[in-house]
Amino acid sequence: MASQGGRLLALICAGVWSASVLAATSQSFQVSATITAGCLVVGGVSNYGSLAFGSQSALSTSTVKVALSGGVQLQCTPGVTLNMTVDGGQYNSSGRHMQLNSGSARVAYQLYSDAAYSQSLGISQSVAVAYSDANNISLPIYGQVQLPGNQPGGTYSDVLQVQLSW
C-alpha cells in the first residue's frame, strides 16, 4: 500500500511542478520596420508621354506651345523631393532640335518646367518637381517652337531622355 501512495504523491508533485513552470514563463520581443522614402512609376510605364506640336504650315512663322501629354503618373512618399533632368535629345546642336524624318532639315524648340513658359528647362538641368498630391504626380514639361516659315514639309521629331531622382 505504501507503494501506491508513493506513486500518487509523485504524480501530484509532478503536476504541481509543471504548472508552476508554465506560469513563470513570460518573455517579450521587439517588432520594428524601417520604411524608406521613395517614388513609384504607376503601372511600370516606360513611355513618359509626348510633346506634339501638331500639323503646321511650312510657311508658318507662329509660336506653338504644348504641354507633355499622355505622360507617366508617379506616386511618392509624402515629403520626398523629386527631381528630373531632360537631356538634349538626338539632335542637340546648340540647343534642342527636331529633325525632318526624311532629311536633315531641323527646327529648334525649347522646354520649360512651368505652364507660363517662364522657367527654361536647360539641357540636363536638375529641376525639382513640385506636387500637391503625392499619389498623382505629373512631370512638368512644356514645349515651345518658333516656326521658321522656310522649312521643307514633312514630319520632324526628336527623342528625349528623362531621368528622375529622389
N, C-alpha and C positions, 0 to 999 in steps of 0.2 A: 504494500500500500504506500509505503514511503516513496517507492519509485514513481508511482502515478502522481503523487503530489509534487515531486520534484520536476516532472515534465510540465505540469500545469503551471508551476511557479516560473519555469524557464520560458514558457510561451507568453505568460503575462509580462515578464520583464522584457522580452524581445519586442512586444507590441508597444510598450511604453517608450522604449529606447528609439524605435524607428519613427514614432510620432513626434518626438521632441527634435529629431534631426531635421525633419521636413519643415517644421515650424520655424526653425532658426536660419534657413537658407533664404536670404533675400539680398540680391545684388542689383546694381544698376549699370547701364551703359549709355554712352552718348551717341546721339544721332546728329549728323551735320551734312551740309552740302554747300558747295561753292558754285554760285551762278555767275557766269561771266557775261558781260555786256556784249552785244553784237547785233548783226543785221542778217536778214534773210531775204533772198530774191524769191518772191512769191511764185510758186509753180516751177521754179528752176529755169525760168526763161533765159535764153542767151541772146535774144534779139532785143535791144534796148529801144527800138522804135525807129521812126524815120522823120526827116525834115523834108517835106515835099513842097517845093516852091510852085508846083502846078505847071500848067501849059501857058507859055507866054509867047508873044510875037517876037520874031528875030529882030525886028526893028524897034522894039520897046526899049525905053530908057527909064522905066519906072523902078521904084524901090519896092521889093516884095519882102514881107515879113511873115514868118511862120513859127509855130511852136512845135516842139517834139510831140509826135502823136503815136499812138499805139505802143507806147513805151512800157517798160517793165514797172511793176509795182514792188516796192520794198517795204519791209517791216523791220523796225529796230527797237531794241530795248529802250524804254524812255530815258532820255538824258544823254544818249550816245551822240557824239559829234561825228556826223557822216560827212566825208569829203569826196569830191570827184575831180578827176582830171580828164581832159579830152585831148588826144594827140592832134597832129597837124593834118592827118589824112593821107591818102595815097599821092596827092598832087600838091604837097606842101612846098611851095616855092615863094618865099617872101610872103607867106600867109596861106590860108586855106583856099583851095580851088576845086571846082567841079570840072571834069574833062569830058569832052564830046566822046560818046561811046564808040563812034566810028571814025575817029580822027584825033587830032592833037589840040584842037581849039579848047581854051579854058575860060572859065568865068569865076572871078573871085567872089567869095562870100565871107561873112563874119558870123561869129557865135556870141551870144550874150547869156548871162545867167539870171536875167530878170525880164519880166514881161514888158517893162518900159524901155527895153533896149538901151539901157544906160550903163550897164556893168559888162564891159567886154570880157569875153571868156578867152583868155590867151592860150596859146599852144602849150599844153602840159602844165598849165597853171592850176594849182590846187585851190578849189573853191568849196567852202562849207555849204552843205545842202540844208537849208532851213526847213523845218516841218512843224506842223501843229498837231498832227495825228500820227503817232509812232507806228500805227498799223496800216497806214495808207500814204506812202511817200512816193512822189513822182520826181524824176530828175528835172531840174530847172534848166532846160536847154532851149534857146530861141535862136533862130537863124534869120539873117537878112542878106539879101543880094541886091546890088545896084546893077540892073541890066545895062549892058554897054550899047545895045542897039546896032551892033555891027557883027554879030557872031553868026556862023553858019547854023542852019536849022538842024535839029536832032535832039537826042536825049543826052543831057550832061549829068554826071554823077560823081560821087566820092564815097569813100568808106572811112569812118572814124572809129577809133578805139576809145572806149570809156573805161577808166579804172576807178573803182570805189575803194575807199579805205575808212576804217573807224578805229 
